[in-house]
Amino acid sequence: MNLEPLPGYSPDFMPVEHREQWLREDVTYHTCYQSPAELIERVHFFEQDINSRPVEICERLWVKNHLEEDGEKLRVSR
């Protein structure tokens, strides 16, 4: 086991950050729910859906250990 120092803010190394973004994209972006219960139900369905596809979870939430040059170009304004 190696101890690796990480920057103070490094969401690319935190799979939970990507899961929360995925949840927001699929459940809450541009959506208003009538009640908290409706939102909770939709989050529950999201959880069931992604848990039924473990390979997709691994592919989507895998911790990045390198930068993708094309993707990084999009992050930097010129």
PyMOL Python script that loads the backbone (N, CA, C, O; Angstrom):
from pymol import cmd

cmd.read_pdbstr("""\
ATOM      1  N   MET A   1       0.853  -1.162   0.000  1.00  0.00           N
ATOM      2  CA  MET A   1       0.000   0.000   0.000  1.00  0.00           C
ATOM      3  C   MET A   1       0.901   1.227   0.000  1.00  0.00           C
ATOM      4  O   MET A   1       1.852   1.310   0.777  1.00  0.00           O
ATOM      5  N   ASN A   2       0.596   2.172  -0.871  1.00  0.00           N
ATOM      6  CA  ASN A   2       1.356   3.411  -0.943  1.00  0.00           C
ATOM      7  C   ASN A   2       0.481   4.591  -0.554  1.00  0.00           C
ATOM      8  O   ASN A   2      -0.689   4.662  -0.928  1.00  0.00           O
ATOM      9  N   LEU A   3       1.044   5.488   0.179  1.00  0.00           N
ATOM     10  CA  LEU A   3       0.357   6.720   0.534  1.00  0.00           C
ATOM     11  C   LEU A   3       0.670   7.749  -0.536  1.00  0.00           C
ATOM     12  O   LEU A   3       1.835   8.078  -0.759  1.00  0.00           O
ATOM     13  N   GLU A   4      -0.359   8.261  -1.201  1.00  0.00           N
ATOM     14  CA  GLU A   4      -0.187   9.232  -2.274  1.00  0.00           C
ATOM     15  C   GLU A   4      -0.823  10.548  -1.858  1.00  0.00           C
ATOM     16  O   GLU A   4      -2.015  10.584  -1.554  1.00  0.00           O
ATOM     17  N   PRO A   5      -0.054  11.627  -1.840  1.00  0.00           N
ATOM     18  CA  PRO A   5      -0.650  12.922  -1.513  1.00  0.00           C
ATOM     19  C   PRO A   5      -1.554  13.381  -2.665  1.00  0.00           C
ATOM     20  O   PRO A   5      -1.191  13.253  -3.834  1.00  0.00           O
ATOM     21  N   LEU A   6      -2.704  13.901  -2.332  1.00  0.00           N
ATOM     22  CA  LEU A   6      -3.651  14.408  -3.325  1.00  0.00           C
ATOM     23  C   LEU A   6      -3.837  15.902  -3.120  1.00  0.00           C
ATOM     24  O   LEU A   6      -3.653  16.410  -2.014  1.00  0.00           O
ATOM     25  N   PRO A   7      -4.201  16.607  -4.188  1.00  0.00           N
ATOM     26  CA  PRO A   7      -4.506  18.030  -4.020  1.00  0.00           C
ATOM     27  C   PRO A   7      -5.674  18.213  -3.053  1.00  0.00           C
ATOM     28  O   PRO A   7      -6.462  17.293  -2.834  1.00  0.00           O
ATOM     29  N   GLY A   8      -5.775  19.404  -2.482  1.00  0.00           N
ATOM     30  CA  GLY A   8      -6.842  19.688  -1.525  1.00  0.00           C
ATOM     31  C   GLY A   8      -8.229  19.432  -2.078  1.00  0.00           C
ATOM     32  O   GLY A   8      -9.101  18.941  -1.361  1.00  0.00           O
ATOM     33  N   TYR A   9      -8.444  19.754  -3.326  1.00  0.00           N
ATOM     34  CA  TYR A   9      -9.726  19.495  -3.966  1.00  0.00           C
ATOM     35  C   TYR A   9      -9.440  18.663  -5.200  1.00  0.00           C
ATOM     36  O   TYR A   9      -8.872  19.165  -6.170  1.00  0.00           O
ATOM     37  N   SER A  10      -9.826  17.402  -5.176  1.00  0.00           N
ATOM     38  CA  SER A  10      -9.524  16.511  -6.293  1.00  0.00           C
ATOM     39  C   SER A  10     -10.712  15.593  -6.579  1.00  0.00           C
ATOM     40  O   SER A  10     -10.653  14.400  -6.279  1.00  0.00           O
ATOM     41  N   PRO A  11     -11.793  16.133  -7.157  1.00  0.00           N
ATOM     42  CA  PRO A  11     -12.985  15.317  -7.390  1.00  0.00           C
ATOM     43  C   PRO A  11     -12.750  14.148  -8.339  1.00  0.00           C
ATOM     44  O   PRO A  11     -13.479  13.158  -8.282  1.00  0.00           O
ATOM     45  N   ASP A  12     -11.746  14.242  -9.212  1.00  0.00           N
ATOM     46  CA  ASP A  12     -11.482  13.128 -10.119  1.00  0.00           C
ATOM     47  C   ASP A  12     -11.022  11.889  -9.377  1.00  0.00           C
ATOM     48  O   ASP A  12     -11.120  10.782  -9.908  1.00  0.00           O
ATOM     49  N   PHE A  13     -10.518  12.052  -8.152  1.00  0.00           N
ATOM     50  CA  PHE A  13     -10.070  10.916  -7.362  1.00  0.00           C
ATOM     51  C   PHE A  13     -11.118  10.472  -6.343  1.00  0.00           C
ATOM     52  O   PHE A  13     -10.845   9.613  -5.505  1.00  0.00           O
ATOM     53  N   MET A  14     -12.306  11.049  -6.412  1.00  0.00           N
ATOM     54  CA  MET A  14     -13.373  10.732  -5.463  1.00  0.00           C
ATOM     55  C   MET A  14     -14.589  10.189  -6.209  1.00  0.00           C
ATOM     56  O   MET A  14     -15.405  10.977  -6.687  1.00  0.00           O
ATOM     57  N   PRO A  15     -14.736   8.869  -6.324  1.00  0.00           N
ATOM     58  CA  PRO A  15     -15.863   8.301  -7.062  1.00  0.00           C
ATOM     59  C   PRO A  15     -17.221   8.792  -6.573  1.00  0.00           C
ATOM     60  O   PRO A  15     -18.157   8.898  -7.365  1.00  0.00           O
ATOM     61  N   VAL A  16     -17.341   9.091  -5.283  1.00  0.00           N
ATOM     62  CA  VAL A  16     -18.631   9.552  -4.765  1.00  0.00           C
ATOM     63  C   VAL A  16     -19.042  10.872  -5.419  1.00  0.00           C
ATOM     64  O   VAL A  16     -20.232  11.124  -5.604  1.00  0.00           O
ATOM     65  N   GLU A  17     -18.071  11.712  -5.769  1.00  0.00           N
ATOM     66  CA  GLU A  17     -18.390  12.969  -6.454  1.00  0.00           C
ATOM     67  C   GLU A  17     -19.054  12.690  -7.794  1.00  0.00           C
ATOM     68  O   GLU A  17     -20.010  13.367  -8.172  1.00  0.00           O
ATOM     69  N   HIS A  18     -18.551  11.702  -8.505  1.00  0.00           N
ATOM     70  CA  HIS A  18     -19.102  11.372  -9.818  1.00  0.00           C
ATOM     71  C   HIS A  18     -20.470  10.708  -9.700  1.00  0.00           C
ATOM     72  O   HIS A  18     -21.344  10.905 -10.545  1.00  0.00           O
ATOM     73  N   ARG A  19     -20.644   9.918  -8.640  1.00  0.00           N
ATOM     74  CA  ARG A  19     -21.959   9.306  -8.422  1.00  0.00           C
ATOM     75  C   ARG A  19     -22.999  10.378  -8.140  1.00  0.00           C
ATOM     76  O   ARG A  19     -24.119  10.309  -8.647  1.00  0.00           O
ATOM     77  N   GLU A  20     -22.634  11.368  -7.336  1.00  0.00           N
ATOM     78  CA  GLU A  20     -23.576  12.454  -7.027  1.00  0.00           C
ATOM     79  C   GLU A  20     -23.894  13.260  -8.280  1.00  0.00           C
ATOM     80  O   GLU A  20     -25.037  13.680  -8.464  1.00  0.00           O
ATOM     81  N   GLN A  21     -22.907  13.485  -9.143  1.00  0.00           N
ATOM     82  CA  GLN A  21     -23.155  14.191 -10.402  1.00  0.00           C
ATOM     83  C   GLN A  21     -24.096  13.371 -11.278  1.00  0.00           C
ATOM     84  O   GLN A  21     -25.009  13.926 -11.890  1.00  0.00           O
ATOM     85  N   TRP A  22     -23.888  12.069 -11.344  1.00  0.00           N
ATOM     86  CA  TRP A  22     -24.744  11.161 -12.113  1.00  0.00           C
ATOM     87  C   TRP A  22     -26.174  11.236 -11.585  1.00  0.00           C
ATOM     88  O   TRP A  22     -27.125  11.310 -12.363  1.00  0.00           O
ATOM     89  N   LEU A  23     -26.325  11.218 -10.265  1.00  0.00           N
ATOM     90  CA  LEU A  23     -27.642  11.335  -9.652  1.00  0.00           C
ATOM     91  C   LEU A  23     -28.308  12.650 -10.042  1.00  0.00           C
ATOM     92  O   LEU A  23     -29.480  12.661 -10.416  1.00  0.00           O
ATOM     93  N   ARG A  24     -27.579  13.748  -9.958  1.00  0.00           N
ATOM     94  CA  ARG A  24     -28.139  15.046 -10.326  1.00  0.00           C
ATOM     95  C   ARG A  24     -28.548  15.066 -11.795  1.00  0.00           C
ATOM     96  O   ARG A  24     -29.618  15.572 -12.135  1.00  0.00           O
ATOM     97  N   GLU A  25     -27.699  14.516 -12.671  1.00  0.00           N
ATOM     98  CA  GLU A  25     -28.015  14.492 -14.097  1.00  0.00           C
ATOM     99  C   GLU A  25     -29.294  13.724 -14.368  1.00  0.00           C
ATOM    100  O   GLU A  25     -30.134  14.174 -15.147  1.00  0.00           O
ATOM    101  N   ASP A  26     -29.451  12.572 -13.739  1.00  0.00           N
ATOM    102  CA  ASP A  26     -30.589  11.699 -14.026  1.00  0.00           C
ATOM    103  C   ASP A  26     -31.851  12.023 -13.238  1.00  0.00           C
ATOM    104  O   ASP A  26     -32.955  11.707 -13.681  1.00  0.00           O
ATOM    105  N   VAL A  27     -31.699  12.650 -12.072  1.00  0.00           N
ATOM    106  CA  VAL A  27     -32.864  12.798 -11.190  1.00  0.00           C
ATOM    107  C   VAL A  27     -33.292  14.246 -10.981  1.00  0.00           C
ATOM    108  O   VAL A  27     -34.487  14.539 -11.008  1.00  0.00           O
ATOM    109  N   THR A  28     -32.356  15.148 -10.776  1.00  0.00           N
ATOM    110  CA  THR A  28     -32.778  16.488 -10.342  1.00  0.00           C
ATOM    111  C   THR A  28     -32.586  17.615 -11.337  1.00  0.00           C
ATOM    112  O   THR A  28     -33.209  18.665 -11.183  1.00  0.00           O
ATOM    113  N   TYR A  29     -31.741  17.441 -12.362  1.00  0.00           N
ATOM    114  CA  TYR A  29     -31.552  18.537 -13.318  1.00  0.00           C
ATOM    115  C   TYR A  29     -32.869  18.891 -13.989  1.00  0.00           C
ATOM    116  O   TYR A  29     -33.551  18.023 -14.535  1.00  0.00           O
ATOM    117  N   HIS A  30     -33.216  20.145 -13.946  1.00  0.00           N
ATOM    118  CA  HIS A  30     -34.396  20.688 -14.627  1.00  0.00           C
ATOM    119  C   HIS A  30     -35.693  19.977 -14.227  1.00  0.00           C
ATOM    120  O   HIS A  30     -36.606  19.840 -15.041  1.00  0.00           O
ATOM    121  N   THR A  31     -35.767  19.531 -12.985  1.00  0.00           N
ATOM    122  CA  THR A  31     -36.938  18.804 -12.521  1.00  0.00           C
ATOM    123  C   THR A  31     -37.369  19.327 -11.154  1.00  0.00           C
ATOM    124  O   THR A  31     -36.549  19.495 -10.251  1.00  0.00           O
ATOM    125  N   CYS A  32     -38.642  19.576 -11.020  1.00  0.00           N
ATOM    126  CA  CYS A  32     -39.226  19.941  -9.724  1.00  0.00           C
ATOM    127  C   CYS A  32     -40.183  18.827  -9.332  1.00  0.00           C
ATOM    128  O   CYS A  32     -41.023  18.407 -10.128  1.00  0.00           O
ATOM    129  N   TYR A  33     -40.052  18.364  -8.127  1.00  0.00           N
ATOM    130  CA  TYR A  33     -40.932  17.303  -7.644  1.00  0.00           C
ATOM    131  C   TYR A  33     -42.021  17.920  -6.775  1.00  0.00           C
ATOM    132  O   TYR A  33     -41.816  18.954  -6.140  1.00  0.00           O
ATOM    133  N   GLN A  34     -43.164  17.279  -6.758  1.00  0.00           N
ATOM    134  CA  GLN A  34     -44.316  17.789  -6.019  1.00  0.00           C
ATOM    135  C   GLN A  34     -44.139  17.658  -4.510  1.00  0.00           C
ATOM    136  O   GLN A  34     -44.733  18.412  -3.740  1.00  0.00           O
ATOM    137  N   SER A  35     -43.317  16.692  -4.094  1.00  0.00           N
ATOM    138  CA  SER A  35     -43.144  16.466  -2.658  1.00  0.00           C
ATOM    139  C   SER A  35     -41.779  15.835  -2.400  1.00  0.00           C
ATOM    140  O   SER A  35     -41.177  15.259  -3.306  1.00  0.00           O
ATOM    141  N   PRO A  36     -41.296  15.942  -1.183  1.00  0.00           N
ATOM    142  CA  PRO A  36     -40.052  15.250  -0.831  1.00  0.00           C
ATOM    143  C   PRO A  36     -40.160  13.738  -1.050  1.00  0.00           C
ATOM    144  O   PRO A  36     -39.189  13.093  -1.445  1.00  0.00           O
ATOM    145  N   ALA A  37     -41.334  13.185  -0.793  1.00  0.00           N
ATOM    146  CA  ALA A  37     -41.527  11.739  -0.968  1.00  0.00           C
ATOM    147  C   ALA A  37     -41.330  11.331  -2.427  1.00  0.00           C
ATOM    148  O   ALA A  37     -40.786  10.264  -2.710  1.00  0.00           O
ATOM    149  N   GLU A  38     -41.771  12.176  -3.344  1.00  0.00           N
ATOM    150  CA  GLU A  38     -41.604  11.885  -4.770  1.00  0.00           C
ATOM    151  C   GLU A  38     -40.116  11.903  -5.151  1.00  0.00           C
ATOM    152  O   GLU A  38     -39.658  11.053  -5.914  1.00  0.00           O
ATOM    153  N   LEU A  39     -39.384  12.853  -4.628  1.00  0.00           N
ATOM    154  CA  LEU A  39     -37.939  12.919  -4.882  1.00  0.00           C
ATOM    155  C   LEU A  39     -37.237  11.699  -4.295  1.00  0.00           C
ATOM    156  O   LEU A  39     -36.393  11.093  -4.956  1.00  0.00           O
ATOM    157  N   ILE A  40     -37.573  11.339  -3.083  1.00  0.00           N
ATOM    158  CA  ILE A  40     -36.975  10.169  -2.433  1.00  0.00           C
ATOM    159  C   ILE A  40     -37.268   8.908  -3.241  1.00  0.00           C
ATOM    160  O   ILE A  40     -36.392   8.058  -3.404  1.00  0.00           O
ATOM    161  N   GLU A  41     -38.481   8.783  -3.742  1.00  0.00           N
ATOM    162  CA  GLU A  41     -38.846   7.628  -4.553  1.00  0.00           C
ATOM    163  C   GLU A  41     -38.012   7.583  -5.839  1.00  0.00           C
ATOM    164  O   GLU A  41     -37.537   6.520  -6.238  1.00  0.00           O
ATOM    165  N   ARG A  42     -37.840   8.727  -6.476  1.00  0.00           N
ATOM    166  CA  ARG A  42     -37.056   8.792  -7.720  1.00  0.00           C
ATOM    167  C   ARG A  42     -35.586   8.442  -7.450  1.00  0.00           C
ATOM    168  O   ARG A  42     -34.957   7.765  -8.263  1.00  0.00           O
ATOM    169  N   VAL A  43     -35.038   8.893  -6.324  1.00  0.00           N
ATOM    170  CA  VAL A  43     -33.663   8.538  -5.955  1.00  0.00           C
ATOM    171  C   VAL A  43     -33.565   7.033  -5.711  1.00  0.00           C
ATOM    172  O   VAL A  43     -32.579   6.402  -6.091  1.00  0.00           O
ATOM    173  N   HIS A  44     -34.579   6.468  -5.085  1.00  0.00           N
ATOM    174  CA  HIS A  44     -34.601   5.022  -4.844  1.00  0.00           C
ATOM    175  C   HIS A  44     -34.583   4.259  -6.169  1.00  0.00           C
ATOM    176  O   HIS A  44     -33.842   3.286  -6.307  1.00  0.00           O
ATOM    177  N   PHE A  45     -35.394   4.689  -7.150  1.00  0.00           N
ATOM    178  CA  PHE A  45     -35.403   4.042  -8.462  1.00  0.00           C
ATOM    179  C   PHE A  45     -34.049   4.184  -9.156  1.00  0.00           C
ATOM    180  O   PHE A  45     -33.572   3.247  -9.796  1.00  0.00           O
ATOM    181  N   PHE A  46     -33.434   5.361  -9.024  1.00  0.00           N
ATOM    182  CA  PHE A  46     -32.100   5.575  -9.588  1.00  0.00           C
ATOM    183  C   PHE A  46     -31.110   4.576  -8.984  1.00  0.00           C
ATOM    184  O   PHE A  46     -30.326   3.955  -9.701  1.00  0.00           O
ATOM    185  N   GLU A  47     -31.158   4.433  -7.668  1.00  0.00           N
ATOM    186  CA  GLU A  47     -30.256   3.514  -6.975  1.00  0.00           C
ATOM    187  C   GLU A  47     -30.459   2.081  -7.453  1.00  0.00           C
ATOM    188  O   GLU A  47     -29.488   1.375  -7.727  1.00  0.00           O
ATOM    189  N   GLN A  48     -31.710   1.650  -7.555  1.00  0.00           N
ATOM    190  CA  GLN A  48     -31.993   0.299  -8.036  1.00  0.00           C
ATOM    191  C   GLN A  48     -31.483   0.114  -9.464  1.00  0.00           C
ATOM    192  O   GLN A  48     -30.918  -0.926  -9.803  1.00  0.00           O
ATOM    193  N   ASP A  49     -31.689   1.128 -10.291  1.00  0.00           N
ATOM    194  CA  ASP A  49     -31.289   1.045 -11.691  1.00  0.00           C
ATOM    195  C   ASP A  49     -29.781   0.906 -11.834  1.00  0.00           C
ATOM    196  O   ASP A  49     -29.310   0.014 -12.538  1.00  0.00           O
ATOM    197  N   ILE A  50     -29.024   1.766 -11.182  1.00  0.00           N
ATOM    198  CA  ILE A  50     -27.570   1.673 -11.355  1.00  0.00           C
ATOM    199  C   ILE A  50     -26.998   0.429 -10.690  1.00  0.00           C
ATOM    200  O   ILE A  50     -26.013  -0.130 -11.172  1.00  0.00           O
ATOM    201  N   ASN A  51     -27.599  -0.012  -9.593  1.00  0.00           N
ATOM    202  CA  ASN A  51     -27.112  -1.229  -8.932  1.00  0.00           C
ATOM    203  C   ASN A  51     -27.374  -2.475  -9.765  1.00  0.00           C
ATOM    204  O   ASN A  51     -26.740  -3.507  -9.548  1.00  0.00           O
ATOM    205  N   SER A  52     -28.294  -2.392 -10.709  1.00  0.00           N
ATOM    206  CA  SER A  52     -28.563  -3.536 -11.582  1.00  0.00           C
ATOM    207  C   SER A  52     -27.563  -3.602 -12.735  1.00  0.00           C
ATOM    208  O   SER A  52     -27.574  -4.556 -13.513  1.00  0.00           O
ATOM    209  N   ARG A  53     -26.689  -2.580 -12.846  1.00  0.00           N
ATOM    210  CA  ARG A  53     -25.698  -2.528 -13.927  1.00  0.00           C
ATOM    211  C   ARG A  53     -24.299  -2.273 -13.350  1.00  0.00           C
ATOM    212  O   ARG A  53     -23.738  -1.196 -13.552  1.00  0.00           O
ATOM    213  N   PRO A  54     -23.730  -3.255 -12.634  1.00  0.00           N
ATOM    214  CA  PRO A  54     -22.447  -3.025 -11.953  1.00  0.00           C
ATOM    215  C   PRO A  54     -21.293  -2.697 -12.900  1.00  0.00           C
ATOM    216  O   PRO A  54     -20.397  -1.940 -12.527  1.00  0.00           O
ATOM    217  N   VAL A  55     -21.295  -3.245 -14.108  1.00  0.00           N
ATOM    218  CA  VAL A  55     -20.198  -2.963 -15.038  1.00  0.00           C
ATOM    219  C   VAL A  55     -20.223  -1.488 -15.434  1.00  0.00           C
ATOM    220  O   VAL A  55     -19.174  -0.850 -15.518  1.00  0.00           O
ATOM    221  N   GLU A  56     -21.412  -0.947 -15.678  1.00  0.00           N
ATOM    222  CA  GLU A  56     -21.518   0.471 -16.023  1.00  0.00           C
ATOM    223  C   GLU A  56     -21.064   1.352 -14.863  1.00  0.00           C
ATOM    224  O   GLU A  56     -20.431   2.386 -15.077  1.00  0.00           O
ATOM    225  N   ILE A  57     -21.383   0.949 -13.645  1.00  0.00           N
ATOM    226  CA  ILE A  57     -20.927   1.707 -12.472  1.00  0.00           C
ATOM    227  C   ILE A  57     -19.406   1.742 -12.451  1.00  0.00           C
ATOM    228  O   ILE A  57     -18.809   2.802 -12.263  1.00  0.00           O
ATOM    229  N   CYS A  58     -18.782   0.592 -12.644  1.00  0.00           N
ATOM    230  CA  CYS A  58     -17.314   0.538 -12.628  1.00  0.00           C
ATOM    231  C   CYS A  58     -16.719   1.400 -13.725  1.00  0.00           C
ATOM    232  O   CYS A  58     -15.765   2.140 -13.484  1.00  0.00           O
ATOM    233  N   GLU A  59     -17.267   1.313 -14.921  1.00  0.00           N
ATOM    234  CA  GLU A  59     -16.730   2.099 -16.027  1.00  0.00           C
ATOM    235  C   GLU A  59     -16.910   3.596 -15.792  1.00  0.00           C
ATOM    236  O   GLU A  59     -16.014   4.388 -16.083  1.00  0.00           O
ATOM    237  N   ARG A  60     -18.053   3.972 -15.274  1.00  0.00           N
ATOM    238  CA  ARG A  60     -18.353   5.392 -15.125  1.00  0.00           C
ATOM    239  C   ARG A  60     -17.682   6.012 -13.900  1.00  0.00           C
ATOM    240  O   ARG A  60     -17.303   7.183 -13.936  1.00  0.00           O
ATOM    241  N   LEU A  61     -17.532   5.258 -12.833  1.00  0.00           N
ATOM    242  CA  LEU A  61     -17.024   5.814 -11.589  1.00  0.00           C
ATOM    243  C   LEU A  61     -15.576   5.438 -11.287  1.00  0.00           C
ATOM    244  O   LEU A  61     -15.058   5.773 -10.221  1.00  0.00           O
ATOM    245  N   TRP A  62     -14.925   4.751 -12.210  1.00  0.00           N
ATOM    246  CA  TRP A  62     -13.541   4.345 -11.987  1.00  0.00           C
ATOM    247  C   TRP A  62     -12.681   5.563 -11.682  1.00  0.00           C
ATOM    248  O   TRP A  62     -12.800   6.586 -12.356  1.00  0.00           O
ATOM    249  N   VAL A  63     -11.830   5.470 -10.692  1.00  0.00           N
ATOM    250  CA  VAL A  63     -10.965   6.582 -10.310  1.00  0.00           C
ATOM    251  C   VAL A  63      -9.954   6.830 -11.422  1.00  0.00           C
ATOM    252  O   VAL A  63      -9.255   5.917 -11.861  1.00  0.00           O
ATOM    253  N   LYS A  64      -9.890   8.071 -11.863  1.00  0.00           N
ATOM    254  CA  LYS A  64      -8.947   8.426 -12.923  1.00  0.00           C
ATOM    255  C   LYS A  64      -7.550   8.557 -12.336  1.00  0.00           C
ATOM    256  O   LYS A  64      -7.351   9.190 -11.299  1.00  0.00           O
ATOM    257  N   ASN A  65      -6.588   7.948 -13.016  1.00  0.00           N
ATOM    258  CA  ASN A  65      -5.201   8.092 -12.578  1.00  0.00           C
ATOM    259  C   ASN A  65      -4.347   8.757 -13.655  1.00  0.00           C
ATOM    260  O   ASN A  65      -3.119   8.772 -13.575  1.00  0.00           O
ATOM    261  N   HIS A  66      -5.023   9.306 -14.665  1.00  0.00           N
ATOM    262  CA  HIS A  66      -4.336  10.057 -15.717  1.00  0.00           C
ATOM    263  C   HIS A  66      -5.329  11.058 -16.311  1.00  0.00           C
ATOM    264  O   HIS A  66      -6.540  10.922 -16.134  1.00  0.00           O
ATOM    265  N   LEU A  67      -4.821  12.030 -16.994  1.00  0.00           N
ATOM    266  CA  LEU A  67      -5.667  13.033 -17.624  1.00  0.00           C
ATOM    267  C   LEU A  67      -5.874  12.675 -19.082  1.00  0.00           C
ATOM    268  O   LEU A  67      -4.939  12.260 -19.767  1.00  0.00           O
ATOM    269  N   GLU A  68      -7.095  12.836 -19.554  1.00  0.00           N
ATOM    270  CA  GLU A  68      -7.398  12.618 -20.959  1.00  0.00           C
ATOM    271  C   GLU A  68      -7.240  13.953 -21.671  1.00  0.00           C
ATOM    272  O   GLU A  68      -7.949  14.916 -21.379  1.00  0.00           O
ATOM    273  N   GLU A  69      -6.316  13.996 -22.594  1.00  0.00           N
ATOM    274  CA  GLU A  69      -5.952  15.261 -23.223  1.00  0.00           C
ATOM    275  C   GLU A  69      -7.147  15.968 -23.864  1.00  0.00           C
ATOM    276  O   GLU A  69      -7.319  17.171 -23.670  1.00  0.00           O
ATOM    277  N   ASP A  70      -7.966  15.254 -24.613  1.00  0.00           N
ATOM    278  CA  ASP A  70      -9.109  15.892 -25.280  1.00  0.00           C
ATOM    279  C   ASP A  70     -10.123  16.419 -24.272  1.00  0.00           C
ATOM    280  O   ASP A  70     -10.667  17.509 -24.452  1.00  0.00           O
ATOM    281  N   GLY A  71     -10.378  15.661 -23.223  1.00  0.00           N
ATOM    282  CA  GLY A  71     -11.313  16.110 -22.193  1.00  0.00           C
ATOM    283  C   GLY A  71     -10.808  17.308 -21.436  1.00  0.00           C
ATOM    284  O   GLY A  71     -11.585  18.198 -21.090  1.00  0.00           O
ATOM    285  N   GLU A  72      -9.527  17.349 -21.172  1.00  0.00           N
ATOM    286  CA  GLU A  72      -8.940  18.473 -20.437  1.00  0.00           C
ATOM    287  C   GLU A  72      -8.971  19.756 -21.257  1.00  0.00           C
ATOM    288  O   GLU A  72      -9.074  20.846 -20.694  1.00  0.00           O
ATOM    289  N   LYS A  73      -8.883  19.641 -22.576  1.00  0.00           N
ATOM    290  CA  LYS A  73      -8.974  20.830 -23.425  1.00  0.00           C
ATOM    291  C   LYS A  73     -10.307  21.538 -23.230  1.00  0.00           C
ATOM    292  O   LYS A  73     -10.383  22.766 -23.288  1.00  0.00           O
ATOM    293  N   LEU A  74     -11.356  20.757 -22.998  1.00  0.00           N
ATOM    294  CA  LEU A  74     -12.690  21.337 -22.817  1.00  0.00           C
ATOM    295  C   LEU A  74     -12.827  22.062 -21.489  1.00  0.00           C
ATOM    296  O   LEU A  74     -13.681  22.940 -21.360  1.00  0.00           O
ATOM    297  N   ARG A  75     -12.011  21.721 -20.496  1.00  0.00           N
ATOM    298  CA  ARG A  75     -12.112  22.319 -19.170  1.00  0.00           C
ATOM    299  C   ARG A  75     -11.433  23.685 -19.081  1.00  0.00           C
ATOM    300  O   ARG A  75     -11.745  24.471 -18.187  1.00  0.00           O
ATOM    301  N   VAL A  76     -10.525  23.969 -19.982  1.00  0.00           N
ATOM    302  CA  VAL A  76      -9.731  25.191 -19.906  1.00  0.00           C
ATOM    303  C   VAL A  76     -10.230  26.193 -20.924  1.00  0.00           C
ATOM    304  O   VAL A  76     -10.267  25.906 -22.121  1.00  0.00           O
ATOM    305  N   SER A  77     -10.615  27.369 -20.451  1.00  0.00           N
ATOM    306  CA  SER A  77     -11.036  28.403 -21.385  1.00  0.00           C
ATOM    307  C   SER A  77      -9.800  29.099 -21.935  1.00  0.00           C
ATOM    308  O   SER A  77      -8.802  29.264 -21.232  1.00  0.00           O
ATOM    309  N   ARG A  78      -9.873  29.489 -23.146  1.00  0.00           N
ATOM    310  CA  ARG A  78      -8.715  30.130 -23.792  1.00  0.00           C
ATOM    311  C   ARG A  78      -9.012  31.561 -24.081  1.00  0.00           C
ATOM    312  O   ARG A  78      -8.164  32.270 -24.622  1.00  0.00           O
TER     313      ARG A  78
END
""", "prot")
cmd.dss("prot")
cmd.show_as("cartoon", "prot")
cmd.util.cbc("prot")
cmd.orient("prot")
